């Protein structure tokens, strides 16, 4: 394994006992505003951009401008790319490394039909040989670690082993596995046994992703799978304080969770989207968060989703009041 593929032991255990914690890339939900608001709360060790699509007719330099290496500073942010053309993904890799990306991640999991219909995302899971070639094209030109985020398959898991080994053989530094197929979407429970399978057959580290919503589920994933690190996406939207809770557990400290942390996140998120998008879009972005933050309170969630407001700050105020327990 070359130096650029190897990550030090300190990378995987940043504070001794606890595993490394990643904020997952999430197209649509996990945009730059979400990441920036989350980074101000902190708790995670590394973020990753949502995918940068690299089509066959890509103007690489223009597309790469969406990546900002200091977006979540001081927390590092990797750059995720998605594409099927060897030359273009290689060119994008060079561009992103020059822009300061500390790691390049290949998206092999996006289930969108628009994406898979063009041979990218989770469609790569149908052809392990092609997956290998694309990863290899990226590794060959990268001076930073290259990783891959996979689902467990396209329609089924029959090619899981082949896909995992193809990515490893092409030179990835580690693999993140979301153990649902493209066909399954997000509906059934994530199959953590498949993460355990990845650990069994791979020599590179494995990052577990899927259905981590609290400290107990984080610990259970580690126990069941033996994975080297945890990546949390939707669980962080449900509870932006989750990374701090996991840290507190491993430090044998009382849980630091409090409403104020989530309130701080909402206030910061709302301030970031103000003046950069139309009012209606701002309201819709806040309601997207409502679906997650109030997922355990369906009646309150419905009430907030039905709320009509001309000022997004009104909706943010109500969300804050509800979370702080000041309403009756």
C-alpha positions as CSV (number, residue, x, y, z in Angstrom):
1,X,0.0,0.0,0.0
2,X,1.4,3.4,-1.0
3,X,1.8,6.3,1.4
4,X,-1.2,8.1,-0.2
5,X,-3.4,5.1,0.4
6,X,-2.4,4.6,4.0
7,X,-4.0,6.5,6.9
8,X,-2.3,6.6,10.3
9,X,-3.8,4.8,13.3
10,X,-4.4,8.2,14.8
11,X,-6.8,8.9,11.9
12,X,-9.0,6.1,13.1
13,X,-8.8,6.7,16.8
14,X,-8.6,10.5,17.1
15,X,-9.1,10.5,20.8
16,X,-7.9,7.1,21.8
17,X,-10.9,4.9,22.5
18,X,-13.6,6.3,20.3
19,X,-13.9,5.7,16.5
20,X,-13.6,8.3,13.9
21,X,-16.9,10.1,13.2
22,X,-18.0,11.2,9.7
23,X,-20.8,13.5,8.6
24,X,-22.3,11.8,5.6
25,X,-22.7,13.5,2.2
26,X,-26.4,13.8,1.5
27,X,-27.7,15.1,-1.8
28,X,-30.4,17.6,-1.3
29,X,-30.6,17.5,2.5
30,X,-26.9,17.8,3.3
31,X,-26.1,20.9,1.3
32,X,-23.4,23.5,2.2
33,X,-25.8,25.3,4.6
34,X,-26.5,22.2,6.5
35,X,-22.8,21.3,6.7
36,X,-21.8,24.8,7.8
37,X,-24.5,24.8,10.5
38,X,-23.4,21.4,11.7
39,X,-19.7,22.3,11.7
40,X,-20.4,25.2,14.1
41,X,-21.9,22.7,16.5
42,X,-19.0,20.3,15.8
43,X,-18.5,16.9,17.2
44,X,-17.6,15.0,14.0
45,X,-14.1,14.6,12.7
46,X,-14.6,14.9,8.9
47,X,-17.3,16.0,6.5
48,X,-17.8,15.2,2.8
49,X,-19.4,17.3,0.1
50,X,-22.4,16.0,-1.7
51,X,-21.5,14.5,-5.1
52,X,-20.0,16.6,-7.9
53,X,-21.5,15.1,-11.0
54,X,-18.9,14.7,-13.8
55,X,-20.7,14.0,-17.1
56,X,-18.9,13.1,-20.3
57,X,-19.1,16.6,-21.6
58,X,-17.9,18.1,-18.3
59,X,-16.1,21.4,-18.1
60,X,-14.1,20.2,-15.1
61,X,-12.7,23.5,-13.9
62,X,-16.2,25.1,-13.7
63,X,-17.8,22.2,-12.0
64,X,-15.0,22.0,-9.4
65,X,-15.8,25.5,-8.2
66,X,-18.6,24.2,-6.0
67,X,-16.1,22.6,-3.7
68,X,-14.7,24.7,-0.9
69,X,-12.0,23.1,1.2
70,X,-12.5,25.5,4.1
71,X,-16.3,25.3,4.1
72,X,-16.4,23.4,7.4
73,X,-13.1,24.6,8.9
74,X,-11.5,23.6,11.1
75,X,-13.1,20.3,10.3
76,X,-11.8,18.9,7.1
77,X,-14.1,18.2,4.2
78,X,-13.5,15.6,1.5
79,X,-14.7,16.0,-2.1
80,X,-17.1,13.4,-3.5
81,X,-17.3,12.9,-7.2
82,X,-19.6,10.8,-9.4
83,X,-19.1,9.9,-13.0
84,X,-18.4,7.1,-15.4
85,X,-15.9,8.5,-17.8
86,X,-12.3,7.6,-16.9
87,X,-10.6,10.7,-18.3
88,X,-13.1,13.2,-16.8
89,X,-13.1,11.7,-13.3
90,X,-9.3,11.8,-13.4
91,X,-9.3,15.4,-14.5
92,X,-11.8,16.3,-11.8
93,X,-9.6,14.6,-9.2
94,X,-6.6,16.7,-10.2
95,X,-8.7,19.8,-10.1
96,X,-10.1,19.1,-6.6
97,X,-6.8,18.1,-5.1
98,X,-5.4,21.4,-6.4
99,X,-8.3,23.1,-4.7
100,X,-7.2,21.6,-1.4
101,X,-9.3,18.5,-1.0
102,X,-7.8,16.2,1.6
103,X,-9.5,13.1,0.3
104,X,-11.4,12.2,-2.9
105,X,-14.4,9.9,-2.5
106,X,-16.2,8.1,-5.4
107,X,-20.0,7.9,-5.1
108,X,-21.0,4.3,-5.9
109,X,-24.3,4.5,-4.1
110,X,-26.6,7.3,-5.4
111,X,-30.0,5.6,-6.2
112,X,-31.4,8.3,-8.4
113,X,-32.8,7.0,-11.7
114,X,-31.5,10.1,-13.4
115,X,-28.0,9.3,-12.2
116,X,-28.1,5.5,-12.7
117,X,-29.5,5.9,-16.2
118,X,-26.3,7.5,-17.2
119,X,-24.0,4.8,-15.8
120,X,-23.0,6.5,-12.6
121,X,-23.8,6.2,-8.9
122,X,-25.1,2.9,-7.8
123,X,-25.2,1.6,-11.4
124,X,-21.5,1.0,-11.1
125,X,-22.4,-1.9,-8.7
126,X,-23.7,-3.9,-11.7
127,X,-20.2,-4.1,-13.2
128,X,-17.4,-4.5,-10.6
129,X,-14.8,-4.4,-13.4
130,X,-16.0,-0.9,-14.4
131,X,-16.0,0.2,-10.8
132,X,-12.4,-1.0,-10.5
133,X,-11.4,0.9,-13.6
134,X,-12.9,4.2,-12.4
135,X,-11.4,4.0,-8.9
136,X,-8.1,3.1,-10.5
137,X,-8.3,6.2,-12.8
138,X,-8.8,8.4,-9.7
139,X,-6.1,6.7,-7.7
140,X,-3.5,7.0,-10.5
141,X,-3.7,10.8,-10.5
142,X,-4.4,11.6,-6.9
143,X,-1.9,12.7,-4.3
144,X,-4.4,12.3,-1.5
145,X,-6.2,9.3,-0.2
146,X,-9.0,8.0,-2.4
147,X,-12.1,6.3,-1.0
148,X,-15.4,4.9,-2.2
149,X,-18.9,4.9,-0.7
150,X,-20.9,1.9,-1.8
151,X,-24.4,0.5,-1.4
152,X,-24.7,-3.2,-1.0
153,X,-25.8,-3.7,-4.6
154,X,-28.1,-2.6,-7.4
155,X,-31.1,-4.9,-7.4
156,X,-29.6,-7.4,-4.9
157,X,-26.5,-8.2,-3.0
158,X,-25.1,-10.9,-5.3
159,X,-22.1,-8.8,-6.4
160,X,-21.3,-7.3,-3.0
161,X,-18.0,-9.2,-2.5
162,X,-16.9,-8.5,-6.1
163,X,-17.6,-4.8,-5.7
164,X,-15.9,-4.5,-2.4
165,X,-12.8,-6.3,-3.6
166,X,-12.8,-4.3,-6.9
167,X,-12.6,-1.0,-5.0
168,X,-9.9,-2.4,-2.7
169,X,-7.8,-3.8,-5.5
170,X,-8.0,-0.4,-7.3
171,X,-6.3,1.2,-4.3
172,X,-8.8,2.8,-2.0
173,X,-7.7,3.9,1.4
174,X,-11.0,2.8,2.9
175,X,-14.6,1.9,2.0
176,X,-17.9,3.2,3.4
177,X,-20.7,0.8,3.1
178,X,-24.4,1.8,3.2
179,X,-26.0,-1.7,3.4
180,X,-29.1,-1.2,1.3
181,X,-29.4,-1.8,-2.4
182,X,-30.3,0.8,-5.0
183,X,-33.7,-0.9,-5.3
184,X,-34.3,-0.8,-1.6
185,X,-33.7,3.0,-1.3
186,X,-34.0,4.0,2.3
187,X,-37.0,1.9,3.2
188,X,-36.0,-1.4,5.0
189,X,-33.7,-1.6,8.0
190,X,-30.0,-1.4,7.0
191,X,-28.4,-4.8,6.9
192,X,-25.5,-4.4,9.3
193,X,-24.5,-8.0,8.7
194,X,-23.3,-6.9,5.3
195,X,-20.9,-4.4,6.9
196,X,-19.6,-7.3,9.0
197,X,-19.1,-9.2,5.8
198,X,-17.1,-6.3,4.4
199,X,-14.9,-6.4,7.4
200,X,-14.4,-10.1,7.0
201,X,-13.2,-10.0,3.4
202,X,-11.4,-6.6,3.2
203,X,-7.9,-5.6,4.4
204,X,-8.7,-1.9,4.2
205,X,-10.7,-0.2,6.9
206,X,-14.5,-0.2,6.6
207,X,-16.8,2.8,7.7
208,X,-20.3,1.7,8.7
209,X,-23.2,3.8,7.5
210,X,-27.0,3.4,7.9
211,X,-29.6,3.6,10.7
212,X,-27.3,5.2,13.3
213,X,-29.7,7.5,15.2
214,X,-28.5,7.5,18.8
215,X,-25.6,6.4,21.0
216,X,-27.1,2.9,21.5
217,X,-27.4,2.3,17.7
218,X,-23.9,3.6,17.2
219,X,-22.5,1.1,19.8
220,X,-24.6,-1.7,18.4
221,X,-23.2,-1.2,14.9
222,X,-19.7,-1.3,16.2
223,X,-20.5,-4.4,18.2
224,X,-22.3,-6.2,15.4
225,X,-20.0,-5.3,12.5
226,X,-16.5,-4.5,13.9
227,X,-16.4,-1.5,11.6
228,X,-13.5,0.9,12.0
229,X,-15.5,4.2,12.0
230,X,-19.1,5.5,11.8
231,X,-20.7,7.7,9.2
232,X,-23.9,9.4,10.1
233,X,-26.3,11.3,7.8
234,X,-30.0,11.3,8.4
235,X,-29.4,10.5,12.1
236,X,-27.6,13.9,12.3
237,X,-30.6,15.6,10.7
238,X,-32.8,14.0,13.4
239,X,-30.4,15.0,16.2
240,X,-27.6,17.4,15.2
241,X,-26.1,16.8,18.7
242,X,-25.6,13.1,18.1
243,X,-21.8,13.3,17.5
244,X,-21.3,15.0,20.9
245,X,-23.4,12.3,22.5
246,X,-21.2,9.6,21.0
247,X,-18.0,11.4,22.1
248,X,-19.4,11.8,25.6
249,X,-20.0,8.1,25.9
250,X,-16.5,7.1,24.9
251,X,-15.1,9.7,27.2
252,X,-17.2,8.3,30.1
253,X,-18.8,11.7,30.5
254,X,-22.5,12.7,31.0
255,X,-24.4,13.2,27.8
256,X,-24.1,16.8,26.7
257,X,-27.3,16.8,24.8
258,X,-29.5,19.7,25.4
259,X,-32.2,21.6,23.4
260,X,-29.9,24.6,23.1
261,X,-27.5,22.7,20.9
262,X,-30.2,21.9,18.4
263,X,-31.7,25.4,18.7
264,X,-28.3,26.9,17.9
265,X,-28.2,24.6,14.8
266,X,-31.6,25.8,13.6
267,X,-30.8,29.5,14.2
268,X,-27.5,29.2,12.3
269,X,-29.0,27.2,9.4
270,X,-31.8,29.8,9.0
271,X,-29.3,32.7,9.0
272,X,-27.2,31.0,6.4
273,X,-30.0,30.6,3.9
274,X,-31.4,34.1,4.4
275,X,-30.8,36.4,1.4
276,X,-29.3,33.7,-0.7
277,X,-32.5,32.0,-1.9
278,X,-36.2,33.0,-2.4
279,X,-38.4,33.1,0.7
280,X,-40.5,30.1,-0.5
281,X,-37.3,28.0,-0.9
282,X,-36.1,29.1,2.6
283,X,-39.4,27.9,4.1
284,X,-39.2,24.6,2.2
285,X,-35.6,24.0,3.4
286,X,-36.8,24.6,7.0
287,X,-39.7,22.2,6.5
288,X,-37.3,19.6,5.2
289,X,-35.6,19.8,8.6
290,X,-39.0,19.7,10.4
291,X,-39.5,16.2,8.9
292,X,-36.3,15.0,10.6
293,X,-36.2,17.0,13.9
294,X,-39.9,16.3,14.7
295,X,-40.0,12.7,13.3
296,X,-40.8,11.3,16.7
297,X,-43.7,13.7,17.1
298,X,-45.9,13.1,14.1
299,X,-48.7,15.5,15.2
300,X,-46.4,18.4,15.8
301,X,-44.6,17.6,12.5
302,X,-47.8,17.8,10.6
303,X,-48.7,21.1,12.3
304,X,-45.4,22.7,11.4
305,X,-45.5,21.4,7.8
306,X,-48.9,22.9,7.4
307,X,-47.8,26.3,8.8
308,X,-48.1,29.1,6.3
309,X,-45.6,31.9,6.7
310,X,-44.2,34.7,4.6
311,X,-41.1,35.1,6.8
312,X,-38.9,32.0,7.3
313,X,-37.8,33.3,10.6
314,X,-41.4,32.8,11.9
315,X,-41.2,29.1,11.2
316,X,-37.7,29.0,12.8
317,X,-39.1,30.7,15.9
318,X,-41.8,28.2,16.3
319,X,-39.4,25.3,15.8
320,X,-37.2,26.8,18.5
321,X,-40.0,27.3,20.9
322,X,-41.2,23.7,20.4
323,X,-37.8,22.3,21.0
324,X,-37.1,24.5,24.0
325,X,-40.4,23.4,25.6
326,X,-41.6,26.9,25.9
327,X,-44.9,26.3,24.2
328,X,-47.9,24.6,25.8
